[in-house]
Amino acid sequence: MAQCSGLFHGVGTMMSDPARAEKLDRAGMIWRGAAIKQAEAEGRTDAASWVAVHQRESFDDWRGRGKMAAFSQDFRDWASYCRKLGKAKGIKTDFGS
């Protein structure tokens, strides 16, 4: 879940369309909240910090790939995974989950 948050936040920062960037940012925030709840349920003592580390790793990875990352097969695969996970976990975003 933290990886999905980092994915959407990272790619969102590279969007030239402000509406698309906002949509991705909103999805990233939703995923971050879900990741924190999941980490708490798993008994993590500092869930927010734990999620922040993993979210940041994903964010940095996607930012490092450059603007064309949003058009890659890897991005499509990860976005599909996040949509399916979101659907299974009841996480609602503007991206079909």
Beta strands, then each sheet from edge to edge (+ up, - down):
end
